[in-house]
Amino acid sequence: MSQTRSDSDATLESFNPDEKLEFRQGTPLWVLVVKWALIALVMATALYIATRLAAEGYWLMVVLTAFVGLAILVVYAGKGLIPLKYLLPGVLLMLALQIWPLVYTVSISFTNYGSGHLGTKEQAIVAVEANSVRQVEGSARYQLNIAVPDGQDPATGDLTYLLTDPEGTFLAGDLDGTTELDPETVETNPAGRILSAEGYQTLSATEVNERSQDLADFAVPTEEGGIKQIGLSEAFIGEPTLVYDEASDTITDTASGRVFVADDEIGNFVPEDGVGRPLAQGWRVNVGFDNYVSALTDPTLRSGLFNTLVWNFVFAAVSVVSTFLLGMFLALLFNDPRLRGKGLYRSLLILPYALPIYVTAMVWASMFNTDFGLINELTGLSINWLGDPFWAKVAILVTNLWLGFPYMFIVCTGALQAIPTDVKEAAAIDGAGPLRTIWSVIMPLLLVAVGPLLIASFAFNFNNFGLIFLMTEGGPFVGGQSQIGSTDLLITLAYRLAIGGTTPNFGFASAVSVFIFILVALISYQGFKRTAALEDVN
């Protein structure tokens, strides 16, 4: 102990503060410049995001953005806090990619968010009035081209009218109204119709046709009413037949005289006399546990829930067990030191894992075709693989085995190479044969490394939407109904009921997703709890 103290004292005495200053001064100038430039860039980005969020009224997100920006500034601009410099990026990514989607999904599940209930009440009123616009008799028409802002997908981007009014003024019109365009940034044809404008991407006739439904519900609000498309190259200005009265919080149909009152519980304007349907455009409101109650009491969901749930567990369990056993068998086979060319064989076995699931699923679906599929041709069978409920499940399990075994082969190969050879030699000396060695020695050690991955694989296959949708879309459907398919998982069933219809209900879909999350979380918890016992093997 005295020797240790004397060594420490000597170290402290030999410490020279000038050397520490010298070390700090040795930091290259360009490193400091890059550091502060990156910090300034992050702060500017945070300020921009906070400004945009504040303009939209998302004050909670403004506070969170400011907090994140301040945390980055404190951690990276100050001295010390070395562990946080490494931990902060991981924590932020976890919050952004895992925690926030979960919280957002749960919050959506308590709302009526969906088709016709996407925005605020004010936006719904604007949409109702704009969509009821009818042309004013004798009014002039605009020359029209249809576009979306640059950088947005023509199939889903924000629709914009590029307009030329009768006086020759160039305008861009969206749901917020019209803005005048600089003539220097506009290209027109001889008739004055806008062909292109800076900041916008015009749609082709095909793209316009594909968005015909969106365009039917789209109008540019104006003080007089609104501007609506007529044909591909013209638009008219009209006045609404549905007019909102702020004092009474009602909408009146000027053509029929009917009155619609606001119902803030369901987020719609409903007929005052109780006869007929609400107006199509509504707004987002909190509906409490209504979506969860609907998920538990929906007659379609309830009638097929048990069979779907059983198949969901069977599909996930069989997929995990079959891919693990095949992957482990191949890993054991190619782990033999006497085998030559192992690298080539291993590379070939990984190929199915390297191919995109979209391509593989479509290829296997064509091979399972009853009439001209490769499998029936080679075997001489005439099985209706994708049209019969039982054989459709077999086809999916076979395809998933092909897709999943390379992954298990890779992880088992790595785990086998980490097992000490002296353990296997000791088993051989004790008289254990190959099978006994695999069962009593290799398998327990292998499961220590692979066990958590098996649980993760089960969770993935429990929600394997892509494979089911690409191969069968949940079918075949039996019993004359088209809601619950024989190969549906809970996730595909929820998609069809909540999103796949003509009126998507994202709140209901989120409630079903929460149920699925709880199921997978409980199963994973029990699995991790049991695999923890394997750590004693080490």
C-alpha positions as CSV (number, residue, x, y, z in Angstrom):
1,M,0.0,0.0,0.0
2,S,2.8,2.4,0.9
3,Q,4.5,1.6,-2.4
4,T,1.3,2.5,-4.3
5,R,0.9,5.8,-2.4
6,S,4.5,6.8,-3.1
7,D,4.0,6.0,-6.8
8,S,0.9,8.2,-6.9
9,D,2.7,11.0,-5.1
10,A,5.5,10.8,-7.6
11,T,3.1,11.0,-10.5
12,L,1.4,14.1,-9.0
13,E,4.7,15.8,-8.4
14,S,5.9,15.1,-11.9
15,F,2.6,16.5,-13.4
16,N,3.3,19.8,-15.1
17,P,0.3,22.1,-15.8
18,D,2.2,23.6,-18.7
19,E,2.2,20.2,-20.4
20,K,-1.6,20.1,-20.1
21,L,-1.9,23.6,-21.6
22,E,0.5,22.5,-24.3
23,F,-1.7,19.5,-25.1
24,R,-4.8,21.7,-25.3
25,Q,-3.0,24.2,-27.5
26,G,-2.0,21.3,-29.8
27,T,-5.6,20.9,-31.1
28,P,-5.5,21.8,-34.8
29,L,-7.3,25.0,-35.7
30,W,-9.3,23.2,-38.5
31,V,-10.7,20.8,-36.0
32,L,-12.1,23.6,-33.9
33,V,-13.5,25.4,-37.0
34,V,-15.2,22.2,-38.2
35,K,-16.6,21.6,-34.7
36,W,-18.1,25.0,-34.3
37,A,-19.4,25.0,-37.9
38,L,-21.2,21.8,-37.3
39,I,-22.7,23.1,-34.0
40,A,-23.8,26.3,-35.8
41,L,-25.4,24.2,-38.5
42,V,-27.3,22.1,-36.0
43,M,-28.5,25.2,-34.2
44,A,-29.6,26.8,-37.4
45,T,-31.5,23.7,-38.4
46,A,-33.1,23.5,-35.0
47,L,-34.1,27.1,-35.2
48,Y,-35.6,26.6,-38.7
49,I,-37.6,23.5,-37.6
50,A,-38.8,25.3,-34.5
51,T,-39.9,28.3,-36.6
52,R,-41.9,26.1,-39.0
53,L,-43.5,24.1,-36.1
54,A,-44.4,27.4,-34.4
55,A,-46.1,28.6,-37.6
56,E,-48.2,25.5,-37.7
57,G,-49.1,25.8,-34.0
58,Y,-47.2,22.7,-32.7
59,W,-45.9,24.3,-29.5
60,L,-45.1,21.1,-27.8
61,M,-42.8,20.1,-30.7
62,V,-41.3,23.6,-30.5
63,V,-40.3,23.0,-26.9
64,L,-38.9,19.5,-27.7
65,T,-36.9,20.9,-30.6
66,A,-35.5,23.7,-28.4
67,F,-34.6,21.2,-25.7
68,V,-32.8,18.9,-28.1
69,G,-30.9,21.9,-29.6
70,L,-29.9,23.1,-26.1
71,A,-28.7,19.6,-25.1
72,I,-26.5,19.4,-28.2
73,L,-25.1,22.8,-27.5
74,V,-24.3,22.0,-23.9
75,V,-22.8,18.6,-24.6
76,Y,-20.6,19.4,-27.6
77,A,-19.7,23.0,-27.0
78,G,-18.6,22.6,-23.4
79,K,-15.7,20.8,-21.9
80,G,-16.0,17.5,-20.3
81,L,-19.2,15.3,-20.4
82,I,-17.2,12.8,-22.5
83,P,-19.7,9.9,-22.0
84,L,-22.6,12.1,-23.1
85,K,-20.8,13.0,-26.4
86,Y,-21.1,9.3,-27.4
87,L,-24.4,8.5,-25.8
88,L,-26.4,11.5,-27.0
89,P,-26.6,10.6,-30.7
90,G,-27.8,7.1,-29.8
91,V,-30.4,8.4,-27.3
92,L,-31.7,11.0,-29.9
93,L,-32.0,8.3,-32.6
94,M,-33.8,6.0,-30.2
95,L,-36.3,8.7,-29.3
96,A,-36.8,9.7,-33.0
97,L,-37.0,6.2,-34.5
98,Q,-38.5,4.1,-31.7
99,I,-40.1,6.0,-28.9
100,W,-41.7,8.8,-30.9
101,P,-43.4,6.4,-33.5
102,L,-44.8,4.4,-30.6
103,V,-46.1,7.4,-28.7
104,Y,-47.5,8.9,-31.9
105,T,-49.3,5.7,-32.8
106,V,-50.8,5.5,-29.4
107,S,-52.0,9.1,-29.5
108,I,-53.5,8.6,-33.0
109,S,-55.4,5.5,-31.6
110,F,-57.5,7.9,-29.4
111,T,-58.6,10.0,-32.3
112,N,-60.9,9.7,-35.4
113,Y,-57.9,10.5,-37.7
114,G,-58.7,9.1,-41.1
115,S,-60.3,9.8,-44.4
116,G,-62.4,13.0,-44.1
117,H,-60.9,13.7,-40.7
118,L,-57.4,14.7,-41.5
119,G,-57.1,18.3,-40.3
120,T,-58.6,21.0,-38.0
121,K,-62.1,22.2,-37.9
122,E,-61.1,25.4,-39.7
123,Q,-59.5,23.4,-42.5
124,A,-62.7,21.3,-42.8
125,I,-64.8,24.4,-43.2
126,V,-62.6,25.7,-45.9
127,A,-62.7,22.3,-47.7
128,V,-66.5,22.1,-47.4
129,E,-67.0,25.6,-48.9
130,A,-64.4,25.1,-51.6
131,N,-65.7,21.7,-52.7
132,S,-69.2,23.1,-53.0
133,V,-68.2,25.8,-55.4
134,R,-70.4,26.1,-58.5
135,Q,-69.5,28.3,-61.5
136,V,-70.9,31.8,-61.4
137,E,-73.0,32.4,-64.4
138,G,-71.1,34.6,-66.9
139,S,-67.8,34.5,-65.1
140,A,-64.6,34.4,-67.0
141,R,-62.4,31.3,-67.0
142,Y,-58.7,30.8,-66.1
143,Q,-56.1,29.0,-68.2
144,L,-54.9,26.1,-66.1
145,N,-52.0,23.8,-65.6
146,I,-51.7,21.4,-62.7
147,A,-48.5,20.9,-60.7
148,V,-46.9,20.0,-57.4
149,P,-44.1,21.8,-55.6
150,D,-40.6,20.8,-56.7
151,G,-39.2,17.7,-54.9
152,Q,-42.6,16.2,-54.2
153,D,-44.0,13.0,-55.7
154,P,-46.5,13.7,-58.5
155,A,-48.7,10.9,-57.2
156,T,-49.0,12.2,-53.6
157,G,-47.7,15.8,-53.6
158,D,-49.7,18.9,-52.7
159,L,-51.8,19.9,-55.7
160,T,-51.3,23.4,-57.1
161,Y,-53.1,25.2,-59.9
162,L,-50.9,27.3,-62.2
163,L,-53.4,29.9,-63.4
164,T,-53.5,32.7,-66.0
165,D,-56.4,35.0,-65.3
166,P,-58.3,36.9,-68.0
167,E,-56.0,40.0,-67.4
168,G,-52.9,37.8,-68.0
169,T,-51.7,37.7,-64.4
170,F,-49.9,34.5,-63.4
171,L,-51.0,32.8,-60.2
172,A,-50.3,29.7,-58.2
173,G,-53.2,28.4,-56.2
174,D,-53.3,25.8,-53.4
175,L,-55.5,25.2,-50.3
176,D,-54.2,28.4,-48.7
177,G,-55.3,30.6,-51.6
178,T,-53.5,32.2,-54.6
179,T,-50.1,33.9,-54.8
180,E,-48.9,35.9,-57.8
181,L,-46.0,34.5,-59.8
182,D,-43.1,36.5,-61.2
183,P,-43.5,36.6,-65.0
184,E,-39.8,36.1,-65.3
185,T,-40.0,32.7,-63.7
186,V,-42.9,31.5,-65.9
187,E,-42.9,29.8,-69.4
188,T,-46.1,30.0,-71.3
189,N,-47.5,28.9,-74.7
190,P,-48.6,31.5,-77.3
191,A,-52.1,31.5,-75.7
192,G,-50.7,32.4,-72.3
193,R,-51.2,29.1,-70.6
194,I,-48.4,28.3,-68.1
195,L,-46.2,25.5,-69.3
196,S,-43.7,25.6,-66.4
197,A,-43.0,27.8,-63.4
198,E,-40.0,28.0,-61.1
199,G,-40.5,26.0,-57.9
200,Y,-43.2,23.7,-59.4
201,Q,-43.3,20.4,-61.4
202,T,-46.2,20.2,-63.8
203,L,-48.1,16.9,-64.2
204,S,-48.5,15.0,-67.4
205,A,-52.0,14.1,-68.6
206,T,-51.5,10.5,-67.3
207,E,-50.5,11.8,-63.9
208,V,-53.5,14.2,-63.8
209,N,-55.8,11.3,-64.7
210,E,-54.3,9.1,-61.9
211,R,-55.2,11.9,-59.4
212,S,-58.6,12.5,-60.7
213,Q,-60.2,11.7,-57.4
214,D,-57.9,14.1,-55.5
215,L,-58.7,16.8,-58.1
216,A,-62.4,16.3,-57.8
217,D,-62.1,17.2,-54.1
218,F,-59.7,20.1,-54.7
219,A,-60.4,23.8,-55.0
220,V,-58.5,27.0,-54.4
221,P,-60.3,29.3,-51.9
222,T,-60.9,32.9,-52.9
223,E,-62.8,35.8,-51.4
224,E,-65.6,35.2,-53.9
225,G,-65.7,31.4,-53.4
226,G,-63.2,29.2,-55.1
227,I,-61.4,28.1,-58.2
228,K,-62.0,24.7,-59.6
229,Q,-60.7,22.7,-62.5
230,I,-62.8,22.1,-65.6
231,G,-61.0,19.8,-68.1
232,L,-57.2,19.7,-68.4
233,S,-56.6,23.3,-69.3
234,E,-59.3,25.5,-67.8
235,A,-60.6,26.5,-64.4
236,F,-63.5,28.6,-63.4
237,I,-64.3,30.9,-60.4
238,G,-67.4,30.1,-58.5
239,E,-69.3,30.6,-55.3
240,P,-70.0,28.0,-52.7
241,T,-73.4,26.4,-52.2
242,L,-72.4,25.4,-48.7
243,V,-71.9,28.5,-46.5
244,Y,-70.5,28.6,-43.0
245,D,-72.0,30.8,-40.3
246,E,-69.6,31.4,-37.5
247,A,-72.2,32.9,-35.1
248,S,-74.3,29.7,-35.1
249,D,-71.5,27.3,-36.0
250,T,-73.6,25.9,-38.8
251,I,-73.3,25.3,-42.5
252,T,-76.3,26.1,-44.8
253,D,-76.9,24.6,-48.2
254,T,-78.1,27.7,-50.2
255,A,-79.6,25.5,-52.9
256,S,-81.8,23.3,-50.7
257,G,-81.9,25.4,-47.5
258,R,-80.8,22.5,-45.3
259,V,-78.7,23.3,-42.2
260,F,-75.8,21.2,-40.8
261,V,-74.7,21.8,-37.2
262,A,-71.2,21.1,-35.9
263,D,-70.9,17.9,-33.8
264,D,-67.6,18.2,-31.9
265,E,-67.9,14.7,-30.5
266,I,-67.6,13.0,-33.9
267,G,-65.9,15.8,-35.8
268,N,-68.5,16.3,-38.5
269,F,-71.3,18.7,-39.6
270,V,-74.5,16.7,-39.2
271,P,-78.0,17.5,-40.5
272,E,-79.9,19.6,-38.1
273,D,-83.1,17.6,-38.6
274,G,-81.2,14.3,-38.0
275,V,-82.1,13.0,-41.5
276,G,-79.3,12.0,-43.9
277,R,-75.6,11.7,-43.7
278,P,-73.0,14.2,-42.3
279,L,-71.0,16.3,-44.7
280,A,-68.0,14.4,-46.2
281,Q,-65.3,16.7,-44.8
282,G,-64.8,16.5,-41.0
283,W,-62.1,17.3,-38.5
284,R,-59.9,15.4,-36.1
285,V,-61.2,15.0,-32.5
286,N,-60.4,12.9,-29.5
287,V,-62.8,9.9,-29.4
288,G,-61.4,8.2,-26.2
289,F,-61.4,4.4,-26.3
290,D,-63.9,4.2,-29.1
291,N,-61.4,2.7,-31.5
292,Y,-60.3,0.0,-29.0
293,V,-64.0,-0.8,-28.3
294,S,-64.6,-1.1,-32.1
295,A,-61.6,-3.4,-32.5
296,L,-62.9,-5.7,-29.8
297,T,-66.6,-5.6,-30.9
298,D,-66.3,-5.3,-34.7
299,P,-68.4,-8.2,-36.0
300,T,-66.1,-8.9,-39.0
301,L,-62.9,-8.7,-36.9
302,R,-64.4,-10.8,-34.0
303,S,-65.8,-13.5,-36.3
304,G,-62.4,-14.4,-37.8
305,L,-60.1,-13.2,-35.0
306,F,-59.6,-16.6,-33.4
307,N,-58.6,-18.4,-36.6
308,T,-56.4,-15.4,-37.6
309,L,-54.7,-15.3,-34.2
310,V,-54.0,-19.1,-34.2
311,W,-52.5,-18.9,-37.8
312,N,-50.5,-15.8,-36.8
313,F,-48.8,-17.8,-33.9
314,V,-48.3,-20.9,-36.1
315,F,-46.8,-18.9,-38.9
316,A,-44.4,-17.1,-36.7
317,A,-43.4,-20.2,-34.6
318,V,-43.0,-22.5,-37.6
319,S,-41.0,-19.9,-39.5
320,V,-38.6,-19.4,-36.6
321,V,-38.2,-23.1,-35.8
322,S,-37.8,-24.2,-39.5
323,T,-35.4,-21.5,-40.5
324,F,-33.3,-22.0,-37.3
325,L,-33.1,-25.8,-37.7
326,L,-32.1,-25.6,-41.4
327,G,-29.7,-22.8,-40.8
328,M,-28.1,-24.6,-37.9
329,F,-27.8,-27.9,-39.9
330,L,-26.1,-26.1,-42.8
331,A,-23.8,-24.2,-40.4
332,L,-22.8,-27.4,-38.7
333,L,-22.2,-29.0,-42.0
334,F,-20.0,-26.2,-43.4
335,N,-18.2,-25.8,-40.1
336,D,-16.3,-29.1,-40.6
337,P,-12.6,-28.2,-41.1
338,R,-12.2,-31.1,-43.5
339,L,-14.6,-29.5,-46.0
340,R,-12.9,-27.6,-48.9
341,G,-14.4,-24.6,-50.6
342,K,-16.5,-23.5,-47.6
343,G,-16.3,-19.9,-48.5
344,L,-17.9,-20.4,-51.9
345,Y,-20.6,-22.6,-50.5
346,R,-21.4,-20.1,-47.8
347,S,-21.6,-17.3,-50.3
348,L,-24.1,-19.2,-52.4
349,L,-26.2,-20.0,-49.4
350,I,-26.4,-16.3,-48.5
351,L,-27.8,-15.3,-51.9
352,P,-31.5,-15.8,-51.0
353,Y,-31.0,-13.4,-48.0
354,A,-29.3,-10.8,-50.3
355,L,-32.2,-10.6,-52.8
356,P,-35.1,-8.2,-52.1
357,I,-38.1,-9.8,-50.5
358,Y,-40.3,-8.2,-53.2
359,V,-38.5,-10.0,-56.0
360,T,-38.3,-13.3,-54.1
361,A,-42.0,-13.3,-53.0
362,M,-43.2,-12.6,-56.6
363,V,-41.0,-15.3,-58.0
364,W,-42.2,-17.9,-55.5
365,A,-45.8,-16.8,-56.1
366,S,-45.4,-17.5,-59.8
367,M,-43.8,-20.8,-59.1
368,F,-46.8,-21.8,-57.0
369,N,-49.2,-20.9,-59.8
370,T,-51.7,-23.8,-60.4
371,D,-51.7,-23.8,-64.2
372,F,-48.2,-22.9,-65.3
373,G,-46.2,-22.8,-62.1
374,L,-42.8,-24.5,-62.0
375,I,-43.6,-26.6,-58.9
376,N,-46.6,-28.3,-60.4
377,E,-44.8,-28.7,-63.7
378,L,-41.8,-30.4,-62.0
379,T,-43.7,-32.6,-59.6
380,G,-46.6,-33.5,-61.9
381,L,-49.1,-32.3,-59.3
382,S,-52.1,-30.1,-59.8
383,I,-52.4,-28.5,-56.4
384,N,-54.1,-25.2,-56.2
385,W,-51.4,-23.8,-54.0
386,L,-52.6,-20.2,-53.6
387,G,-56.3,-20.9,-54.0
388,D,-56.7,-23.5,-51.3
389,P,-56.6,-22.3,-47.6
390,F,-54.3,-25.2,-46.4
391,W,-51.9,-25.3,-49.4
392,A,-51.7,-21.5,-49.4
393,K,-50.4,-21.6,-45.8
394,V,-47.9,-24.4,-46.8
395,A,-46.7,-22.3,-49.8
396,I,-46.1,-19.2,-47.5
397,L,-44.2,-21.3,-45.0
398,V,-42.0,-22.8,-47.7
399,T,-41.3,-19.4,-49.2
400,N,-40.5,-17.9,-45.8
401,L,-38.1,-20.9,-45.1
402,W,-36.3,-20.0,-48.2
403,L,-36.1,-16.3,-47.2
404,G,-35.2,-16.9,-43.6
405,F,-32.7,-19.7,-43.4
406,P,-29.7,-17.7,-44.7
407,Y,-30.0,-15.3,-41.8
408,M,-30.0,-18.2,-39.3
409,F,-27.1,-19.8,-41.2
410,I,-25.0,-16.7,-40.8
411,V,-25.6,-16.2,-37.1
412,C,-25.2,-19.9,-36.3
413,T,-21.9,-20.0,-38.3
414,G,-20.6,-17.1,-36.2
415,A,-21.8,-18.6,-33.0
416,L,-20.3,-22.0,-33.8
417,Q,-16.9,-20.5,-34.6
418,A,-16.9,-18.8,-31.1
419,I,-17.4,-22.2,-29.3
420,P,-14.0,-23.3,-27.9
421,T,-12.7,-26.5,-29.5
422,D,-11.5,-27.9,-26.1
423,V,-15.2,-28.1,-25.0
424,K,-16.0,-30.5,-27.9
425,E,-12.7,-32.4,-27.3
426,A,-13.7,-32.8,-23.6
427,A,-17.1,-34.2,-24.7
428,A,-15.4,-36.7,-27.1
429,I,-13.0,-37.8,-24.3
430,D,-16.1,-38.4,-22.0
431,G,-17.4,-40.7,-24.7
432,A,-20.1,-38.5,-26.2
433,G,-21.0,-39.2,-29.8
434,P,-21.6,-36.6,-32.5
435,L,-25.3,-36.3,-31.8
436,R,-24.9,-36.2,-28.1
437,T,-22.2,-33.5,-28.4
438,I,-24.5,-31.4,-30.6
439,W,-27.5,-31.9,-28.2
440,S,-25.8,-31.5,-24.9
441,V,-22.8,-29.3,-25.6
442,I,-23.2,-27.3,-28.8
443,M,-26.9,-26.5,-28.7
444,P,-26.9,-24.9,-25.2
445,L,-23.8,-22.8,-26.1
446,L,-25.4,-21.9,-29.4
447,L,-28.6,-20.8,-27.9
448,V,-26.8,-18.4,-25.6
449,A,-25.9,-16.3,-28.6
450,V,-28.9,-17.1,-30.9
451,G,-31.7,-17.2,-28.3
452,P,-32.4,-13.4,-28.4
453,L,-32.2,-13.4,-32.2
454,L,-34.9,-16.2,-32.3
455,I,-37.2,-13.9,-30.2
456,A,-36.5,-11.0,-32.5
457,S,-37.2,-13.2,-35.5
458,F,-40.5,-14.3,-34.0
459,A,-41.5,-10.7,-33.5
460,F,-40.6,-9.9,-37.1
461,N,-42.6,-12.8,-38.5
462,F,-45.5,-12.1,-36.3
463,N,-45.9,-8.8,-38.3
464,N,-44.5,-10.1,-41.6
465,F,-46.9,-7.9,-43.7
466,G,-44.7,-7.9,-46.8
467,L,-44.6,-11.6,-47.5
468,I,-48.3,-12.2,-46.9
469,F,-49.4,-9.2,-49.0
470,L,-47.1,-9.9,-51.9
471,M,-48.0,-13.6,-52.2
472,T,-51.7,-13.9,-51.3
473,E,-52.9,-10.5,-50.0
474,G,-54.3,-12.5,-47.1
475,G,-56.4,-14.8,-49.3
476,P,-57.9,-17.1,-50.4
477,F,-61.2,-15.8,-49.2
478,V,-63.9,-18.4,-48.4
479,G,-67.5,-18.3,-47.4
480,G,-68.5,-15.6,-49.8
481,Q,-66.9,-12.8,-47.9
482,S,-63.9,-10.6,-48.8
483,Q,-62.8,-9.2,-45.4
484,I,-60.9,-12.0,-43.6
485,G,-58.6,-14.2,-45.7
486,S,-57.3,-17.7,-44.9
487,T,-53.6,-16.5,-44.7
488,D,-54.3,-13.2,-43.0
489,L,-52.1,-12.1,-40.1
490,L,-53.4,-9.6,-37.6
491,I,-51.4,-6.9,-39.3
492,T,-52.8,-7.6,-42.8
493,L,-56.3,-8.0,-41.4
494,A,-56.0,-4.7,-39.6
495,Y,-54.7,-3.1,-42.8
496,R,-57.7,-4.3,-44.9
497,L,-60.3,-3.3,-42.3
498,A,-58.8,0.1,-41.4
499,I,-56.8,1.3,-44.4
500,G,-57.4,-0.9,-47.4
501,G,-61.1,0.3,-47.8
502,T,-62.5,3.4,-49.5
503,T,-62.5,5.3,-46.2
504,P,-59.3,4.7,-44.3
505,N,-59.4,5.0,-40.6
506,F,-55.9,5.5,-39.2
507,G,-57.2,5.8,-35.6
508,F,-58.7,2.3,-35.8
509,A,-55.6,1.0,-37.5
510,S,-53.5,2.4,-34.7
511,A,-55.7,0.8,-32.0
512,V,-55.3,-2.6,-33.6
513,S,-51.5,-2.0,-33.9
514,V,-51.4,-1.2,-30.2
515,F,-53.1,-4.6,-29.5
516,I,-50.5,-6.3,-31.7
517,F,-47.6,-4.5,-30.0
518,I,-48.9,-5.6,-26.5
519,L,-49.1,-9.3,-27.7
520,V,-45.6,-9.2,-29.2
521,A,-44.2,-7.4,-26.1
522,L,-45.7,-10.0,-23.7
523,I,-44.4,-12.9,-25.8
524,S,-40.9,-11.3,-26.2
525,Y,-40.8,-10.6,-22.5
526,Q,-41.4,-14.2,-21.6
527,G,-39.0,-15.3,-24.2
528,F,-36.2,-13.1,-23.0
529,K,-36.9,-14.1,-19.4
530,R,-36.5,-17.8,-20.3
531,T,-33.4,-17.2,-22.4
532,A,-31.8,-15.4,-19.5
533,A,-31.4,-18.8,-17.9
534,L,-29.1,-19.9,-20.7
535,E,-26.5,-17.4,-19.5
536,D,-25.7,-19.9,-16.7
537,V,-24.4,-22.2,-19.4
538,N,-21.3,-20.0,-19.7
